[in-house]
Amino acid sequence: MEDEKRKPGRMSRLGAYAGGRRWFMYASLALSAASAALSVVPFYYIWLMVDEVLGVMPDYGQATGLAHNGWMALGFTVLSVALYIAALMLSHAAAFRIAKNLRKTLVAHAAELPPGAFDSMGSGKVRRVIQESVGSTETYLAHNLPDMAGSTVLPIAIVVMLFVFDWRLGIACIAVFALAVLVMLSMVGSKAMKESMDAYQDALGDVNKEAVEYVRGISVVKTFQQTVESFQSFKDSIIGYGEFVIDYTRWCRSRMCLFVVVSNSAFALIIAAAFAVTGTEWSSEFLADFLFYVIFSPLVAVLLMRIMFASNEGYTVDDALSRIDSILAMEPLPEPSEPRMPGDTTVRFDRVTFSYPETDRPAVDSFTLEMKPGTITALVGPSGGGKSTVAALACRFWDPDSGAISIGGIDLRDIGTGNLGSLMSFVFQTNHLLKGTLRSNVLLGKPDATDGEVSEALRLAQCDDIIAKLPDGLDTMVGPGGVFLSGGEVQRIAIARAILKDSPIVILDEATAFADPENEYLVQKAFENLSEGKTVLMIAHRLTTVRDADCICVMDGGRMVEIGTHPDLVASGGRYGRMWSDYQKSLSWKVSGVSS
């Protein structure tokens, strides 16, 4: 509780990102408050006009102050609007600067986080925080903040105006005002409302996360003629979101209807109060006062509606700040004060144990393995056995819970991210090309490479056929607005990046999983060029891919269950031998009744 009390307020937290425009926020509040105060003045001059007309009836020629009072009402209206526009300009300028700095801060912080951090949160949720949560703060600052100042000052001005002319009619208006506020607080001021807003944002975040996973797997869904039913978690998130929205709408419906009725019924109570005060005999002065309250009372309804929406946006921006803080609170992996560069590229796992956040079962358990320079080490085993986790730990996407991972006898934590990045190249199961030219995508491996080096890397990666069919060769745009390559072709481009980088350690994680037979053959040839003389860690389900590896490690349940060469493991008749036998049988499968 003490930490929450000491936590900076909403304005202070947002203002920290405003830079030199922080004063814009407060100037916007002041101008909006002044605009709200001036907005009630025209009603006074309108009352003067009505009072003058009623006082001279039927000799309207004696009403000599109409023009003056009319111009005064118009002048104060224009001045109020001008101040409000100025407030909006300042609030927008501050909002844009804060949104820009928030996104820059989030992206810069995300760049320092290990890639594994995004696996636990989900890329869809991270994208939503950077785009939509920051966008919520922009809307709040640009529009709701000025309205908040006006909503604070305007009630005071209204109360003053209500008691200036006839306090009895003023009490009638205040009674409606108070009742509407109570109804509004039962909705937007309750703990249930805050909990509902948190649940809404959570449900929306889940839909975003699952939608990203669904889109990534859409090719598989279309290939096997499946529907959204095949992605049960995506379907469940949509149904859950829909059920929540319906329940929340029903919860708000009666309260919102009552609020609208009460806030717009001030005129009815004013009429009843007028008859109760004077009966049926009204003087011209009382009639003028009565007309003022009838004209002025709708402003109360507008004010209450503005306060309600401002309160709702307050919940939204608080939730957005909480989600932004959740990313900023994720700490990067510690960096050494003096990074060390290993003398050789022997990679060693020494009794490594690791569990993913919020899980109890270790993904890797007491794992020990040594990979020597110039050798290929393959990891095989059932899905969920821990193979990809070992590769992620080798890249330092995570730090192990216990044990140590070293290169050349130096712990990864002492090497530093910069040195580790120069030592390793990765080709994963799913690779992506950035929007840009093919040349710029390959140059990610070595930004200062020459055209000759790029061409040689592409040749070694078996990409000559890809370049030949592209309209502008290396200058062809890929991605949105350009050409799209197949999965196997993207894999070969990723291998070209790795070849161009020429790192001494190479991690290959299911790099041929989605390649067709022709592409798989070319990818395998590219692997041979990429792996020559390197320390290679390869993960594969197709055993023909790893049969020539120098060392094959069989994993299951996060543990190493067998290790050796292909001939030795087959001869031992253990887990690998059974896997190889099953794989050979699968190659000879035929559909009954179909001739070859």
MILUMDO-356664 format. One record per residue (C-alpha): residue in one letter; x, y, z. Coordinates in nm, 2 decimals. Layout:
BEGIN
SITE  aa    east   north      up
SITE   a       X       Y       Z
...
END
This chain:
BEGIN
SITE  aa    east   north      up
SITE   m    0.00    0.00    0.00
SITE   e    0.28    0.24    0.08
SITE   d    0.44    0.18   -0.26
SITE   e    0.11    0.27   -0.43
SITE   k    0.08    0.59   -0.22
SITE   r    0.43    0.69   -0.32
SITE   k    0.37    0.61   -0.68
SITE   p    0.37    0.93   -0.90
SITE   g    0.04    1.05   -1.03
SITE   r   -0.09    1.02   -1.38
SITE   m    0.02    1.37   -1.48
SITE   s    0.37    1.33   -1.33
SITE   r    0.43    1.00   -1.50
SITE   l    0.32    1.13   -1.84
SITE   g    0.49    1.47   -1.79
SITE   a    0.82    1.29   -1.75
SITE   y    0.81    1.21   -2.12
SITE   a    0.71    1.56   -2.24
SITE   g    1.06    1.70   -2.25
SITE   g    1.05    2.08   -2.31
SITE   r    0.68    2.07   -2.38
SITE   r    0.58    1.97   -2.03
SITE   w    0.45    2.33   -1.96
SITE   f    0.21    2.29   -2.26
SITE   m    0.01    2.04   -2.04
SITE   y   -0.04    2.29   -1.76
SITE   a   -0.10    2.58   -2.00
SITE   s   -0.37    2.37   -2.17
SITE   l   -0.53    2.31   -1.84
SITE   a   -0.53    2.68   -1.75
SITE   l   -0.68    2.78   -2.09
SITE   s   -0.94    2.51   -2.08
SITE   a   -1.04    2.62   -1.73
SITE   a   -1.07    2.99   -1.84
SITE   s   -1.27    2.88   -2.15
SITE   a   -1.51    2.68   -1.92
SITE   a   -1.56    2.98   -1.69
SITE   l   -1.62    3.22   -1.98
SITE   s   -1.87    2.97   -2.15
SITE   v   -2.14    3.05   -1.89
SITE   v   -2.11    3.43   -1.93
SITE   p   -2.31    3.44   -2.26
SITE   f   -2.61    3.30   -2.07
SITE   y   -2.61    3.60   -1.85
SITE   y   -2.63    3.84   -2.14
SITE   i   -2.90    3.62   -2.30
SITE   w   -3.09    3.65   -1.97
SITE   l   -3.05    4.03   -1.99
SITE   m   -3.19    4.03   -2.34
SITE   v   -3.49    3.81   -2.23
SITE   d   -3.55    4.03   -1.92
SITE   e   -3.54    4.35   -2.13
SITE   v   -3.79    4.21   -2.39
SITE   l   -4.03    4.09   -2.12
SITE   g   -4.00    4.43   -1.94
SITE   v   -4.10    4.64   -2.23
SITE   m   -4.37    4.42   -2.38
SITE   p   -4.55    4.51   -2.60
SITE   d   -4.35    4.82   -2.68
SITE   y   -4.04    4.64   -2.81
SITE   g   -3.89    4.96   -2.95
SITE   q   -3.78    5.05   -2.60
SITE   a   -3.55    4.75   -2.58
SITE   t   -3.24    4.95   -2.67
SITE   g   -2.98    4.71   -2.51
SITE   l   -3.05    4.41   -2.72
SITE   a   -2.77    4.48   -2.97
SITE   h   -2.51    4.54   -2.70
SITE   n   -2.60    4.24   -2.50
SITE   g   -2.62    4.02   -2.81
SITE   w   -2.27    4.13   -2.92
SITE   m   -2.14    4.08   -2.57
SITE   a   -2.28    3.72   -2.56
SITE   l   -2.13    3.65   -2.90
SITE   g   -1.79    3.80   -2.79
SITE   f   -1.77    3.59   -2.48
SITE   t   -1.87    3.28   -2.68
SITE   v   -1.60    3.35   -2.94
SITE   l   -1.34    3.41   -2.67
SITE   s   -1.44    3.09   -2.49
SITE   v   -1.41    2.89   -2.81
SITE   a   -1.08    3.06   -2.90
SITE   l   -0.93    2.97   -2.56
SITE   y   -1.05    2.61   -2.59
SITE   i   -0.89    2.58   -2.94
SITE   a   -0.57    2.72   -2.80
SITE   a   -0.59    2.47   -2.51
SITE   l   -0.64    2.18   -2.76
SITE   m   -0.34    2.30   -2.97
SITE   l   -0.12    2.29   -2.67
SITE   s   -0.25    1.96   -2.54
SITE   h   -0.21    1.80   -2.88
SITE   a    0.15    1.93   -2.91
SITE   a    0.23    1.78   -2.56
SITE   a    0.04    1.46   -2.64
SITE   f    0.23    1.40   -2.97
SITE   r    0.57    1.46   -2.80
SITE   i    0.48    1.23   -2.51
SITE   a    0.35    0.96   -2.74
SITE   k    0.67    0.98   -2.95
SITE   n    0.90    0.97   -2.65
SITE   l    0.70    0.68   -2.49
SITE   r    0.73    0.47   -2.81
SITE   k    1.10    0.55   -2.84
SITE   t    1.15    0.46   -2.48
SITE   l    0.96    0.13   -2.52
SITE   v    1.13    0.03   -2.84
SITE   a    1.48    0.12   -2.70
SITE   h    1.40   -0.08   -2.39
SITE   a    1.26   -0.37   -2.59
SITE   a    1.58   -0.37   -2.80
SITE   e    1.78   -0.44   -2.48
SITE   l    1.56   -0.72   -2.36
SITE   p    1.65   -1.08   -2.45
SITE   p    1.44   -1.23   -2.73
SITE   g    1.30   -1.49   -2.48
SITE   a    1.12   -1.21   -2.29
SITE   f    0.88   -1.17   -2.59
SITE   d    0.81   -1.54   -2.60
SITE   s    0.65   -1.53   -2.26
SITE   m    0.45   -1.21   -2.31
SITE   g    0.36   -1.27   -2.67
SITE   s    0.45   -1.05   -2.96
SITE   g    0.08   -0.95   -3.01
SITE   k    0.06   -0.81   -2.66
SITE   v    0.39   -0.62   -2.69
SITE   r    0.28   -0.47   -3.02
SITE   r   -0.05   -0.36   -2.87
SITE   v    0.12   -0.19   -2.58
SITE   i    0.35    0.00   -2.80
SITE   q    0.08    0.10   -3.04
SITE   e   -0.26    0.11   -2.87
SITE   s   -0.17    0.17   -2.51
SITE   v    0.06    0.46   -2.60
SITE   g   -0.22    0.58   -2.84
SITE   s   -0.46    0.58   -2.54
SITE   t   -0.23    0.82   -2.35
SITE   e   -0.23    1.04   -2.66
SITE   t   -0.61    1.06   -2.68
SITE   y   -0.63    1.13   -2.31
SITE   l   -0.37    1.41   -2.32
SITE   a   -0.49    1.57   -2.64
SITE   h   -0.87    1.57   -2.57
SITE   n   -0.96    1.45   -2.22
SITE   l   -0.71    1.65   -2.02
SITE   p   -0.84    1.99   -2.14
SITE   d   -1.20    1.86   -2.08
SITE   m   -1.10    1.75   -1.73
SITE   a   -1.00    2.11   -1.64
SITE   g   -1.32    2.24   -1.79
SITE   s   -1.52    1.98   -1.61
SITE   t   -1.37    2.09   -1.28
SITE   v   -1.42    2.46   -1.33
SITE   l   -1.75    2.45   -1.51
SITE   p   -1.95    2.30   -1.21
SITE   i   -1.83    2.59   -0.99
SITE   a   -1.94    2.84   -1.25
SITE   i   -2.27    2.67   -1.30
SITE   v   -2.35    2.66   -0.93
SITE   v   -2.27    3.03   -0.91
SITE   m   -2.49    3.11   -1.20
SITE   l   -2.77    2.89   -1.07
SITE   f   -2.80    3.10   -0.75
SITE   v   -2.75    3.44   -0.91
SITE   f   -3.11    3.48   -1.03
SITE   d   -3.35    3.27   -0.82
SITE   w   -3.20    3.04   -0.55
SITE   r   -3.52    2.83   -0.53
SITE   l   -3.50    2.74   -0.90
SITE   g   -3.13    2.69   -0.85
SITE   i   -3.19    2.43   -0.58
SITE   a   -3.42    2.25   -0.82
SITE   c   -3.14    2.23   -1.08
SITE   i   -2.88    2.13   -0.82
SITE   a   -3.10    1.85   -0.70
SITE   v   -3.11    1.70   -1.05
SITE   f   -2.74    1.76   -1.08
SITE   a   -2.67    1.57   -0.75
SITE   l   -2.89    1.28   -0.84
SITE   a   -2.73    1.24   -1.18
SITE   v   -2.39    1.25   -1.02
SITE   l   -2.49    0.97   -0.78
SITE   v   -2.61    0.76   -1.07
SITE   m   -2.29    0.83   -1.26
SITE   l   -2.07    0.74   -0.97
SITE   s   -2.25    0.41   -0.93
SITE   m   -2.12    0.32   -1.27
SITE   v   -1.79    0.50   -1.34
SITE   g   -1.68    0.55   -0.98
SITE   s   -1.72    0.19   -0.86
SITE   k   -1.46   -0.07   -0.80
SITE   a   -1.65   -0.30   -1.03
SITE   m   -1.59   -0.04   -1.31
SITE   k   -1.21   -0.04   -1.26
SITE   e   -1.21   -0.42   -1.25
SITE   s   -1.42   -0.44   -1.56
SITE   m   -1.18   -0.20   -1.75
SITE   d   -0.88   -0.42   -1.65
SITE   a   -1.07   -0.73   -1.76
SITE   y   -1.16   -0.56   -2.09
SITE   q   -0.80   -0.47   -2.17
SITE   d   -0.68   -0.82   -2.07
SITE   a   -0.95   -0.98   -2.30
SITE   l   -0.85   -0.75   -2.58
SITE   g   -0.48   -0.83   -2.53
SITE   d   -0.55   -1.20   -2.54
SITE   v   -0.74   -1.16   -2.87
SITE   n   -0.45   -0.97   -3.02
SITE   k   -0.20   -1.23   -2.90
SITE   e   -0.39   -1.53   -3.04
SITE   a   -0.47   -1.34   -3.36
SITE   v   -0.10   -1.30   -3.43
SITE   e   -0.05   -1.68   -3.38
SITE   y   -0.34   -1.76   -3.60
SITE   v   -0.22   -1.54   -3.88
SITE   r    0.13   -1.69   -3.86
SITE   g   -0.03   -2.04   -3.89
SITE   i   -0.28   -1.95   -4.16
SITE   s   -0.08   -2.13   -4.43
SITE   v   -0.11   -2.45   -4.24
SITE   v   -0.48   -2.39   -4.18
SITE   k   -0.55   -2.33   -4.55
SITE   t   -0.33   -2.63   -4.66
SITE   f   -0.54   -2.87   -4.45
SITE   q   -0.87   -2.69   -4.51
SITE   q   -0.93   -2.61   -4.15
SITE   t   -1.14   -2.34   -3.98
SITE   v   -1.09   -2.12   -3.68
SITE   e   -1.20   -2.43   -3.48
SITE   s   -0.85   -2.57   -3.53
SITE   f   -0.70   -2.28   -3.33
SITE   q   -0.90   -2.35   -3.01
SITE   s   -0.72   -2.08   -2.81
SITE   f   -0.80   -1.82   -3.07
SITE   k   -1.16   -1.92   -3.08
SITE   d   -1.18   -1.92   -2.69
SITE   s   -1.03   -1.57   -2.67
SITE   i   -1.28   -1.44   -2.92
SITE   i   -1.57   -1.60   -2.74
SITE   g   -1.44   -1.49   -2.40
SITE   y   -1.41   -1.13   -2.53
SITE   g   -1.76   -1.14   -2.67
SITE   e   -1.91   -1.27   -2.36
SITE   f   -1.73   -1.01   -2.15
SITE   v   -1.85   -0.72   -2.37
SITE   i   -2.21   -0.84   -2.36
SITE   d   -2.21   -0.89   -1.98
SITE   y   -2.04   -0.55   -1.93
SITE   t   -2.29   -0.38   -2.16
SITE   r   -2.58   -0.53   -1.97
SITE   w   -2.43   -0.42   -1.65
SITE   c   -2.40   -0.06   -1.78
SITE   r   -2.73   -0.05   -1.96
SITE   s   -2.97    0.03   -1.67
SITE   r   -2.73    0.28   -1.51
SITE   m   -2.66    0.46   -1.84
SITE   c   -3.03    0.48   -1.92
SITE   l   -3.11    0.62   -1.58
SITE   f   -2.82    0.87   -1.60
SITE   v   -2.94    1.00   -1.94
SITE   v   -3.30    1.04   -1.82
SITE   v   -3.21    1.21   -1.49
SITE   s   -2.94    1.45   -1.64
SITE   n   -3.18    1.56   -1.92
SITE   s   -3.49    1.61   -1.69
SITE   a   -3.38    1.92   -1.51
SITE   f   -3.63    2.13   -1.71
SITE   a   -3.92    1.92   -1.58
SITE   l   -3.82    1.97   -1.22
SITE   i   -3.77    2.34   -1.29
SITE   i   -4.13    2.37   -1.42
SITE   a   -4.26    2.19   -1.11
SITE   a   -4.05    2.41   -0.88
SITE   a   -4.17    2.73   -1.05
SITE   f   -4.54    2.64   -1.00
SITE   a   -4.47    2.54   -0.64
SITE   v   -4.30    2.87   -0.57
SITE   t   -4.54    3.12   -0.74
SITE   g   -4.84    2.92   -0.83
SITE   t   -5.00    3.03   -1.16
SITE   e   -4.93    3.40   -1.13
SITE   w   -4.58    3.48   -1.27
SITE   s   -4.43    3.83   -1.28
SITE   s   -4.22    3.93   -1.58
SITE   e   -3.91    3.92   -1.37
SITE   f   -3.98    3.57   -1.25
SITE   l   -4.06    3.46   -1.61
SITE   a   -3.72    3.59   -1.72
SITE   d   -3.55    3.40   -1.44
SITE   f   -3.75    3.09   -1.53
SITE   l   -3.66    3.11   -1.90
SITE   f   -3.29    3.15   -1.80
SITE   y   -3.30    2.82   -1.61
SITE   v   -3.48    2.64   -1.89
SITE   i   -3.22    2.75   -2.14
SITE   f   -2.93    2.70   -1.90
SITE   s   -3.02    2.35   -1.76
SITE   p   -2.92    2.15   -2.08
SITE   l   -2.57    2.27   -2.01
SITE   v   -2.57    2.05   -1.69
SITE   a   -2.65    1.74   -1.90
SITE   v   -2.36    1.82   -2.14
SITE   l   -2.13    1.88   -1.85
SITE   l   -2.22    1.55   -1.68
SITE   m   -2.17    1.35   -2.00
SITE   r   -1.83    1.51   -2.04
SITE   i   -1.73    1.42   -1.68
SITE   m   -1.84    1.06   -1.73
SITE   f   -1.64    1.01   -2.05
SITE   a   -1.34    1.18   -1.89
SITE   s   -1.36    0.95   -1.59
SITE   n   -1.38    0.65   -1.83
SITE   e   -1.07    0.76   -2.02
SITE   g   -0.90    0.80   -1.69
SITE   y   -0.94    0.43   -1.62
SITE   t   -0.82    0.35   -1.97
SITE   v   -0.50    0.56   -1.95
SITE   d   -0.43    0.42   -1.60
SITE   d   -0.45    0.07   -1.75
SITE   a   -0.23    0.18   -2.04
SITE   l    0.03    0.32   -1.81
SITE   s    0.02   -0.01   -1.61
SITE   r    0.08   -0.21   -1.92
SITE   i    0.36    0.02   -2.04
SITE   d    0.52   -0.01   -1.69
SITE   s    0.50   -0.39   -1.72
SITE   i    0.73   -0.38   -2.02
SITE   l    0.96   -0.12   -1.88
SITE   a    0.98   -0.33   -1.56
SITE   m    1.12   -0.62   -1.76
SITE   e    1.49   -0.61   -1.69
SITE   p    1.76   -0.68   -1.96
SITE   l    2.00   -0.96   -1.89
SITE   p    2.29   -0.83   -1.68
SITE   e    2.59   -0.71   -1.89
SITE   p    2.96   -0.75   -1.77
SITE   s    3.15   -0.44   -1.68
SITE   e    3.44   -0.57   -1.88
SITE   p    3.33   -0.80   -2.16
SITE   r    3.57   -1.08   -2.25
SITE   m    3.63   -1.25   -2.59
SITE   p    3.69   -1.62   -2.58
SITE   g    4.00   -1.77   -2.74
SITE   d    3.82   -2.05   -2.91
SITE   t    3.46   -2.15   -2.99
SITE   t    3.41   -2.46   -2.78
SITE   v    3.05   -2.44   -2.65
SITE   r    2.99   -2.62   -2.32
SITE   f    2.67   -2.68   -2.12
SITE   d    2.75   -2.77   -1.76
SITE   r    2.46   -2.92   -1.56
SITE   v    2.22   -2.65   -1.70
SITE   t    1.87   -2.64   -1.56
SITE   f    1.61   -2.39   -1.68
SITE   s    1.23   -2.33   -1.63
SITE   y    1.03   -2.08   -1.82
SITE   p    0.86   -1.80   -1.62
SITE   e    0.54   -1.91   -1.44
SITE   t    0.61   -2.28   -1.50
SITE   d    0.72   -2.54   -1.24
SITE   r    0.85   -2.81   -1.47
SITE   p    1.20   -2.76   -1.60
SITE   a    1.23   -2.72   -1.98
SITE   v    1.60   -2.83   -1.96
SITE   d    1.71   -3.04   -1.66
SITE   s    2.08   -3.10   -1.56
SITE   f    2.19   -3.08   -1.92
SITE   t    2.56   -3.13   -2.00
SITE   l    2.71   -3.11   -2.35
SITE   e    3.03   -3.00   -2.52
SITE   m    3.04   -2.88   -2.88
SITE   k    3.39   -2.85   -3.04
SITE   p    3.50   -2.62   -3.32
SITE   g    3.47   -2.78   -3.67
SITE   t    3.20   -3.02   -3.55
SITE   i    2.83   -3.05   -3.60
SITE   t    2.62   -3.14   -3.29
SITE   a    2.26   -3.24   -3.36
SITE   l    1.97   -3.24   -3.11
SITE   v    1.68   -3.48   -3.18
SITE   g    1.39   -3.61   -2.99
SITE   p    1.01   -3.56   -2.94
SITE   s    0.85   -3.22   -2.95
SITE   g    0.86   -3.05   -2.62
SITE   g    1.18   -3.24   -2.53
SITE   g    1.38   -2.92   -2.47
SITE   k    1.58   -2.90   -2.80
SITE   s    1.48   -2.54   -2.89
SITE   t    1.53   -2.43   -2.53
SITE   v    1.89   -2.55   -2.55
SITE   a    1.94   -2.35   -2.87
SITE   a    1.78   -2.04   -2.70
SITE   l    2.00   -2.08   -2.40
SITE   a    2.31   -2.11   -2.62
SITE   c    2.21   -1.78   -2.78
SITE   r    2.15   -1.63   -2.43
SITE   f    1.79   -1.56   -2.50
SITE   w    1.76   -1.66   -2.13
SITE   d    2.00   -1.72   -1.85
SITE   p    1.99   -2.07   -1.69
SITE   d    1.85   -2.11   -1.34
SITE   s    2.15   -2.32   -1.25
SITE   g    2.46   -2.45   -1.41
SITE   a    2.67   -2.26   -1.67
SITE   i    2.70   -2.22   -2.04
SITE   s    3.04   -2.11   -2.17
SITE   i    3.23   -2.04   -2.49
SITE   g    3.60   -2.11   -2.48
SITE   g    3.58   -2.16   -2.11
SITE   i    3.42   -1.81   -2.05
SITE   d    3.07   -1.79   -1.92
SITE   l    2.82   -1.63   -2.16
SITE   r    2.73   -1.38   -1.89
SITE   d    3.09   -1.25   -1.90
SITE   i    3.12   -1.24   -2.28
SITE   g    2.86   -0.96   -2.32
SITE   t    2.58   -0.92   -2.58
SITE   g    2.80   -0.74   -2.83
SITE   n    3.07   -1.00   -2.84
SITE   l    2.82   -1.28   -2.83
SITE   g    2.64   -1.13   -3.13
SITE   s    2.96   -1.13   -3.33
SITE   l    3.03   -1.49   -3.24
SITE   m    2.70   -1.64   -3.34
SITE   s    2.47   -1.67   -3.65
SITE   f    2.12   -1.81   -3.63
SITE   v    1.88   -1.98   -3.88
SITE   f    1.55   -2.06   -3.72
SITE   q    1.25   -2.25   -3.82
SITE   t    1.06   -1.93   -3.92
SITE   n    1.27   -1.65   -4.06
SITE   h    1.14   -1.32   -4.18
SITE   l    1.25   -1.07   -4.45
SITE   l    1.21   -0.70   -4.37
SITE   k    1.04   -0.47   -4.61
SITE   g    1.32   -0.34   -4.84
SITE   t    1.54   -0.47   -5.11
SITE   l    1.68   -0.82   -5.12
SITE   r    2.03   -0.66   -5.09
SITE   s    1.94   -0.47   -4.77
SITE   n    1.80   -0.79   -4.62
SITE   v    2.12   -0.99   -4.69
SITE   l    2.33   -0.70   -4.56
SITE   l    2.18   -0.74   -4.22
SITE   g    2.45   -1.00   -4.17
SITE   k    2.73   -0.76   -4.25
SITE   p    2.62   -0.40   -4.32
SITE   d    2.96   -0.29   -4.47
SITE   a    2.99   -0.59   -4.71
SITE   t    3.07   -0.52   -5.07
SITE   d    2.84   -0.62   -5.36
SITE   g    3.09   -0.90   -5.44
SITE   e    3.07   -1.04   -5.09
SITE   v    2.69   -1.03   -5.10
SITE   s    2.68   -1.21   -5.44
SITE   e    2.92   -1.47   -5.31
SITE   a    2.71   -1.53   -5.00
SITE   l    2.40   -1.57   -5.21
SITE   r    2.58   -1.81   -5.44
SITE   l    2.70   -2.03   -5.15
SITE   a    2.35   -2.02   -5.01
SITE   q    2.21   -2.17   -5.34
SITE   c    2.02   -1.85   -5.42
SITE   d    2.12   -1.80   -5.78
SITE   d    1.78   -1.93   -5.90
SITE   i    1.60   -1.68   -5.67
SITE   i    1.80   -1.38   -5.80
SITE   a    1.75   -1.49   -6.16
SITE   k    1.37   -1.48   -6.15
SITE   l    1.35   -1.15   -5.96
SITE   p    1.27   -0.85   -6.19
SITE   d    1.54   -0.62   -6.04
SITE   g    1.78   -0.87   -5.91
SITE   l    1.93   -0.77   -5.57
SITE   d    1.74   -0.44   -5.59
SITE   t    1.40   -0.61   -5.60
SITE   m    1.17   -0.50   -5.31
SITE   v    1.04   -0.78   -5.10
SITE   g    0.75   -0.78   -4.86
SITE   p    0.44   -0.55   -4.88
SITE   g    0.45   -0.36   -5.20
SITE   g    0.71   -0.60   -5.35
SITE   v    0.75   -0.97   -5.42
SITE   f    0.70   -1.25   -5.17
SITE   l    0.93   -1.56   -5.15
SITE   s    0.84   -1.91   -5.05
SITE   g    0.93   -2.05   -4.71
SITE   g    1.23   -2.24   -4.85
SITE   e    1.35   -1.94   -5.04
SITE   v    1.33   -1.72   -4.73
SITE   q    1.54   -1.99   -4.55
SITE   r    1.81   -1.97   -4.81
SITE   i    1.82   -1.59   -4.79
SITE   a    1.85   -1.63   -4.41
SITE   i    2.14   -1.87   -4.47
SITE   a    2.30   -1.61   -4.71
SITE   r    2.29   -1.36   -4.42
SITE   a    2.46   -1.61   -4.19
SITE   i    2.73   -1.69   -4.45
SITE   l    2.80   -1.32   -4.51
SITE   k    2.83   -1.27   -4.13
SITE   d    3.08   -1.56   -4.12
SITE   s    3.04   -1.62   -3.74
SITE   p    3.24   -1.91   -3.59
SITE   i    2.93   -2.05   -3.41
SITE   v    2.61   -2.14   -3.60
SITE   i    2.27   -2.23   -3.45
SITE   l    2.02   -2.41   -3.69
SITE   d    1.68   -2.47   -3.54
SITE   e    1.45   -2.68   -3.76
SITE   a    1.57   -2.48   -4.06
SITE   t    1.42   -2.72   -4.31
SITE   a    1.09   -2.79   -4.14
SITE   f    0.87   -2.61   -4.40
SITE   a    1.09   -2.66   -4.71
SITE   d    0.96   -2.86   -5.00
SITE   p    1.18   -3.15   -5.13
SITE   e    1.35   -2.93   -5.39
SITE   n    1.42   -2.64   -5.15
SITE   e    1.53   -2.89   -4.88
SITE   y    1.80   -3.02   -5.11
SITE   l    1.92   -2.67   -5.18
SITE   v    1.90   -2.57   -4.82
SITE   q    2.11   -2.87   -4.72
SITE   k    2.38   -2.78   -4.98
SITE   a    2.37   -2.42   -4.83
SITE   f    2.41   -2.57   -4.48
SITE   e    2.73   -2.74   -4.60
SITE   n    2.88   -2.41   -4.71
SITE   l    2.76   -2.23   -4.39
SITE   s    2.88   -2.50   -4.15
SITE   e    3.23   -2.56   -4.29
SITE   g    3.49   -2.51   -4.01
SITE   k    3.23   -2.38   -3.76
SITE   t    3.09   -2.49   -3.43
SITE   v    2.74   -2.60   -3.53
SITE   l    2.43   -2.68   -3.32
SITE   m    2.16   -2.83   -3.53
SITE   i    1.80   -2.92   -3.43
SITE   a    1.60   -3.14   -3.67
SITE   h    1.31   -3.38   -3.68
SITE   r    1.41   -3.54   -4.01
SITE   l    1.68   -3.78   -3.91
SITE   t    1.83   -3.79   -4.26
SITE   t    1.93   -3.43   -4.19
SITE   v    2.15   -3.52   -3.89
SITE   r    2.28   -3.87   -3.98
SITE   d    2.62   -3.73   -4.07
SITE   a    2.66   -3.51   -3.76
SITE   d    2.97   -3.56   -3.55
SITE   c    2.76   -3.60   -3.24
SITE   i    2.38   -3.67   -3.20
SITE   c    2.22   -3.59   -2.87
SITE   v    1.87   -3.75   -2.80
SITE   m    1.66   -3.54   -2.57
SITE   d    1.33   -3.61   -2.39
SITE   g    1.16   -3.42   -2.10
SITE   g    1.45   -3.17   -2.09
SITE   r    1.71   -3.43   -2.03
SITE   m    1.98   -3.60   -2.24
SITE   v    1.88   -3.97   -2.28
SITE   e    2.14   -4.08   -2.54
SITE   i    2.45   -3.94   -2.71
SITE   g    2.68   -4.07   -2.99
SITE   t    2.72   -4.09   -3.36
SITE   h    2.45   -4.22   -3.59
SITE   p    2.61   -4.57   -3.65
SITE   d    2.67   -4.62   -3.27
SITE   l    2.32   -4.51   -3.17
SITE   v    2.15   -4.73   -3.43
SITE   a    2.36   -5.02   -3.32
SITE   s    2.28   -4.97   -2.96
SITE   g    1.91   -5.03   -3.02
SITE   g    1.81   -4.76   -2.78
SITE   r    1.57   -4.46   -2.82
SITE   y    1.75   -4.33   -3.13
SITE   g    1.76   -4.67   -3.29
SITE   r    1.38   -4.70   -3.25
SITE   m    1.33   -4.35   -3.39
SITE   w    1.55   -4.44   -3.70
SITE   s    1.36   -4.76   -3.75
SITE   d    1.02   -4.58   -3.74
SITE   y    1.15   -4.32   -3.97
SITE   q    1.27   -4.57   -4.23
SITE   k    0.93   -4.75   -4.21
SITE   s    0.75   -4.42   -4.27
SITE   l    0.95   -4.37   -4.60
SITE   s    0.80   -4.69   -4.74
SITE   w    0.44   -4.61   -4.65
SITE   k    0.20   -4.64   -4.94
SITE   v   -0.17   -4.58   -4.98
SITE   s   -0.34   -4.92   -5.02
SITE   g   -0.47   -4.99   -5.36
SITE   v   -0.25   -4.73   -5.54
SITE   s    0.01   -4.86   -5.78
SITE   s    0.35   -4.70   -5.78
END
